[in-house]
Amino acid sequence: MAPASLPESLLGCAVAAALAAGLGTLLRGCGIRASWITAGVCVGALLGAGGLGRAMPAWHDRYVAGAVMERRETFVAARAIELAQMAALPQGARVDSDDLASLESQLHAAQERERDAKANFDQPALWLVALLGAFVMVGASPLLGRTTWWRHGGPAIGVWHVALPAAMVVLTLSVMDASQPQAWWMYAIATISVGCATLGSRETWTASRMLGAGVRSLDSTRGMAGVLALALAALTWWTDGRDATAWMLPWGAMLAAWGLASEPPAKLMRLAGPVTAGAVAIAMTRLDVTADWRGWIVLGVFVAAEDMKWLGAGVGLSLWSRTGWTRSLRATMPLADGSRAQAVLASVAVLEGLIPAWMGLALLVSAAAVELLEPVRRRTALRLDQSLHASGEA
């Protein structure tokens, strides 16, 4: 890696993270409180290949894309083949096979150098995003507190919480790819399945009012869902055989959060939003929205996966504790809120190259969409409360 690559890569990341945090703060000031992931997506797309890459290509190449000389070498090698073929056309001939093989060999070598240089340039960004992701995962960890995972139906409800969205993603990918499950499928499922952020005081009070002594089932469900997602992430990392060490850093932080009294310190929670925006923005700068977008089907599936977590946990609670269906849905609703965890884990996976670019883009955009839909979730909770009150179940 060239000596200048490290400071240039870090400077580009710092600019993206600072702009994303600033935009998120501005949006919150305008009344859009759930906007950190959205800010990161917007800033990252603006600084990416489709935005800054077209408006200021030199700045983008130096501070965001990296591998400037190597990409030029690849471009020259590809043009050399085209020129040789064009020169042979007027004569009605073909390029000599030995010459063509030599030119193609040069092109492949240039492409390989470009991939290596790009990977070296992105290494600082990868570890920076992994560190930011680790910070966020402490607050988003479903393992917060000394959770008794094996009691109160937690294992059964936790399995339901993870199984439904996982099955939904596997089904969608099998239809789209028409191939056998691959390692990146598992990385995507682990990212989607983690969920279960800390319950707020209001949600805890509501659940206590509805479930009584059985409210502990929600804590054990959060813990079990976290253990399942962590096990899937670690198993895939262990068996995939690729150098993906940074992938486990946020998961390790999630595990380390186990043992905190009840929830992270207030200052940490306040910083988690801007940090999430920064991590997402850095990852998004490495994506080209116009080239990596695959349509709305996958995005819709990932947005729906958040509700599938909720429905899965509701089904598990209803079956295990024989709680009424409406009451189960109301009590388990907060368990589906895992958009920040999904965003930072997807950001690490994108920079690590564990999932395809289109998959990473869909995960990040869907996390932003789920975040923006928070008012809809609150209105749904209100309607469930009204339904429970009207039926006398509460």
Sequence and secondary structure as in RCSB ss.txt:
>XXXX:A:sequence
MAPASLPESLLGCAVAAALAAGLGTLLRGCGIRASWITAGVCVGALLGAGGLGRAMPAWHDRYVAGAVMERRETF
VAARAIELAQMAALPQGARVDSDDLASLESQLHAAQERERDAKANFDQPALWLVALLGAFVMVGASPLLGRTTWW
RHGGPAIGVWHVALPAAMVVLTLSVMDASQPQAWWMYAIATISVGCATLGSRETWTASRMLGAGVRSLDSTRGMA
GVLALALAALTWWTDGRDATAWMLPWGAMLAAWGLASEPPAKLMRLAGPVTAGAVAIAMTRLDVTADWRGWIVLG
VFVAAEDMKWLGAGVGLSLWSRTGWTRSLRATMPLADGSRAQAVLASVAVLEGLIPAWMGLALLVSAAAVELLEP
VRRRTALRLDQSLHASGEA
>XXXX:A:secstr
  TTHHHHHHHHHHHHHHHHHHHHHHHHHTT  S HHHHHHHHHHHHSTTTHHHHSHHHHIIIII  HHHHHHHH
HHHHHHHHHHHHHTTTT    HHHHHHHHHHHHHHHHHHHHHHHHHHHHHHHHHHHHHHHHHHHH TT S   TT
STTHHHHHHHHHHHHHHHHHHHHHHHH S   HHHHHHHHHHH       HHHHHHHHHHHGGGGHHHHHHHHHH
HHHHHHHHHHHHHHH S  GGGHHHHHHHHHTTTSSSS  HHHHHHHHHHHHHHHHHHHHT  HHHH   HHHHH
HHHHHHHHHHHHHHHHHHHHH   HHHHHHHHGGGG  HHHHHHHHHHHHHHT S HHHHHHHHHHHHHHHHTHH
HHHHHHHHHHHHHHHHT  
